Amino acid sequence: MNIKKIGVLGIVLASSTCAIAQTTNSEKDSLYIEQVENHKHPDKVLHAEPLYIDLIRDLGARKGEKEWNLGFGMTDKRKFDSYEALIEYEWAPINRLGFEVELPFTIYSGINGTPKDSIPSNSLNSIKLATQWSFFVNEKIATSMAIGYINEFELSDFRNFGQPLIKGNVYNPFFVVAKRWGTNFHSLIYTGPMIEQNYSTKKIHTTYDINTSFHYMISGTRNFIGVEFNKTIDGSDFDMTMRPQMRVEVTDSLLIGIVAGIPVSRKNEGLSSFLRLIYEPKHKEK
């Protein structure tokens, strides 16, 4: 009889502990979402945004928000390695509107005795100027939409720098839609054409990108794990790279994003890695 009572008591205690833990996690989620969304104005939905194809500013950006990004990456190009670096500043001068300036660099290193003339020259790839407007933000259905535009002034590599200085232009309008499912699961679609104009040849080349991402945000934090699927359609060719990733909050203002790149259908590209440092100074609400 005593054994039965002890067993029943144990089950009750275990159930209670489980219920308390679930309630605690649920409360953490609710409190964090409340802090991001309902605590301030205008409305803003908490979304987990991808780390490799980075948005211009948070969806539903509020006036005064700003962010610095430093990115470092490496890609195996079969015959040589390419090392990427970028510095990026983004800010919101008014509610829902974001701007960004980015300087991306690429440095190349030969492998397995690859001749120097087979390796591209190092370069400051371009000067990228971008804007993004969140035209739809709905907290009730946890959905946001935005349109944006990136203008990329392509620069000559260091071997031919200044001959000419600007060799072409890339026009990139895009559309973003993001949805949070419950409190932890997030999805996002980022899509648009990339129209590249070469000034010397007068040729125009168009590709189309479809980038989808799915994330799980850890309860009560900004930490998440997830994956991006970066897809490019170039005429009859289709390329896709899968990018598993995670983001970790170091302080209230500093986060680190870690990304791996796994090519699914890229013939001349191997595995890659990418690290993003995100610094977001706090701003005062008016």
Residue pairs with C-beta under 8 A, 6 or more apart in sequence:
25 219
25 220
26 183
26 219
28 219
28 220
28 221
29 183
29 184
29 219
29 220
30 183
31 220
32 46
32 220
32 221
33 46
33 183
36 44
36 46
37 43
37 44
37 45
37 46
37 139
38 139
40 62
40 285
42 60
42 62
42 95
42 96
42 137
43 60
43 137
43 138
43 139
44 58
44 59
44 60
44 61
44 62
44 137
44 139
45 59
45 60
45 137
45 138
45 139
45 142
45 143
45 144
45 178
45 180
46 180
46 217
47 58
47 59
47 144
47 178
47 180
47 186
47 188
48 180
48 186
48 188
48 213
48 215
48 216
48 217
48 224
48 226
48 247
49 55
49 58
49 59
49 178
49 188
49 213
50 188
50 190
50 211
50 213
50 215
50 226
50 228
50 245
51 228
51 243
51 245
51 247
51 257
51 258
51 259
51 274
51 276
52 228
52 230
52 243
52 245
52 259
52 261
52 274
53 190
53 211
53 213
53 228
53 230
54 69
54 88
54 276
55 98
55 132
55 146
55 176
55 190
56 90
56 98
56 99
56 100
56 130
56 131
56 132
56 148
56 150
57 65
57 67
57 90
57 91
57 92
57 97
57 98
57 99
57 100
57 132
58 65
58 92
58 98
59 134
59 137
59 144
59 145
59 146
59 176
59 178
60 96
60 134
60 137
60 144
61 92
61 95
61 96
61 97
61 98
61 132
61 134
62 92
62 95
62 285
63 92
63 93
63 94
63 95
63 286
64 92
64 283
64 284
64 285
64 286
65 91
65 92
65 98
65 280
65 283
66 89
66 90
66 91
66 92
66 280
66 281
66 283
67 89
67 90
67 91
67 278
67 279
67 280
67 281
68 87
68 88
68 89
68 278
68 279
68 280
69 86
69 87
69 88
69 89
69 90
69 276
69 277
69 278
69 279
70 85
70 86
70 87
70 88
70 276
70 277
71 84
71 85
71 86
71 87
71 88
71 274
71 275
71 276
71 277
72 83
72 84
72 85
72 274
72 275
73 83
73 84
73 85
73 259
73 272
73 273
73 274
73 275
74 81
74 82
74 83
74 84
74 272
74 273
74 274
75 81
75 82
75 84
75 261
75 269
75 270
75 271
75 272
76 269
76 270
76 271
76 272
77 268
77 269
77 270
78 268
78 269
78 270
79 110
79 111
79 112
79 114
79 118
79 119
80 108
80 109
80 110
80 111
80 114
80 118
80 119
80 120
81 108
81 109
81 111
82 106
82 107
82 108
82 109
82 120
83 106
83 107
83 108
83 109
84 104
84 105
84 106
84 274
85 104
85 105
85 106
85 107
86 102
86 103
86 104
86 105
87 102
87 103
88 100
88 101
88 102
88 103
89 100
89 101
89 102
90 98
90 99
90 100
90 101
91 98
91 99
91 100
92 98
92 99
93 99
96 133
96 134
96 135
96 137
97 131
97 132
97 133
97 134
98 131
98 132
98 133
99 129
99 130
99 131
100 128
100 129
100 130
100 131
100 132
101 127
101 128
101 129
101 130
102 127
102 128
102 130
103 124
103 127
103 128
104 124
104 125
104 126
104 128
105 122
105 123
105 124
105 125
106 120
106 122
106 123
106 125
107 122
108 119
108 120
108 121
108 122
109 119
110 116
110 118
110 119
120 157
121 157
121 158
121 159
121 160
122 157
122 158
123 155
123 156
123 157
123 158
124 155
124 158
125 154
125 155
126 152
126 153
126 154
126 155
126 170
127 152
127 153
127 155
128 150
128 151
128 152
128 153
129 150
129 151
129 152
129 153
130 148
130 149
130 150
130 151
131 148
131 149
132 146
132 147
132 148
132 176
133 146
133 147
133 148
134 144
134 145
134 146
135 145
135 146
135 147
136 143
136 144
136 145
136 146
137 144
138 144
141 179
142 179
142 180
142 181
143 177
143 178
143 179
143 180
144 176
144 177
144 178
145 175
145 176
145 177
145 178
146 175
146 176
146 177
147 173
147 174
147 175
147 176
148 173
148 174
148 175
148 176
149 171
149 172
149 173
149 174
150 170
150 172
150 174
151 169
151 170
151 171
151 172
152 169
152 170
152 172
153 166
153 169
154 166
154 167
154 168
154 169
154 170
154 196
155 161
155 165
155 166
155 167
156 162
156 163
156 164
156 165
156 166
156 167
164 199
164 200
166 199
167 198
167 199
167 200
168 196
168 197
168 198
168 199
169 196
169 197
169 199
170 194
170 195
170 196
170 197
171 194
171 195
171 197
172 192
172 193
172 194
172 195
173 192
173 193
174 190
174 191
174 192
174 209
175 190
175 191
175 192
176 188
176 189
176 190
177 188
177 189
178 186
178 187
178 188
178 189
179 186
179 187
179 188
180 186
181 187
183 219
184 216
184 217
184 218
184 219
185 214
185 215
185 216
185 217
186 213
186 214
186 215
186 216
186 217
186 224
186 226
187 212
187 213
187 214
187 215
188 212
188 213
189 210
189 211
189 212
190 209
190 211
190 212
190 213
191 208
191 209
191 210
191 211
192 208
192 209
193 206
193 207
193 208
193 209
194 206
194 207
194 208
194 209
195 204
195 205
195 206
196 204
196 205
196 206
196 207
197 203
197 204
198 204
198 205
207 232
207 233
207 234
208 232
208 233
208 234
209 230
209 231
209 232
209 233
210 231
210 233
211 228
211 229
211 230
211 231
212 228
212 229
212 231
213 226
213 227
213 228
213 229
214 226
214 227
215 224
215 225
215 226
215 227
216 224
216 225
216 226
217 223
217 224
218 224
218 225
221 249
222 247
222 249
222 255
223 246
223 247
223 248
223 249
224 246
224 247
225 244
225 245
225 246
226 244
226 245
226 246
227 242
227 243
227 244
227 245
228 242
228 243
228 245
228 259
229 240
229 241
229 242
229 243
230 240
230 241
230 242
230 243
231 238
231 239
231 240
232 238
232 239
232 240
238 265
239 263
239 265
239 266
240 263
240 264
240 265
240 266
241 261
241 262
241 263
241 264
241 266
241 269
241 272
242 261
242 262
242 264
243 259
243 260
243 261
243 262
243 274
244 259
244 260
244 262
245 257
245 258
245 259
245 260
246 257
246 258
247 255
247 256
247 257
247 258
247 278
248 255
248 256
248 257
248 258
249 255
250 256
252 282
253 279
253 280
253 281
253 282
254 277
254 278
254 279
254 280
255 277
255 278
255 280
256 275
256 276
256 277
256 278
257 274
257 275
257 276
257 277
257 278
258 273
258 274
258 275
258 276
259 273
259 274
259 275
259 276
260 271
260 272
260 273
260 274
261 271
261 272
261 273
261 274
262 271
263 269
263 270
263 271
263 272
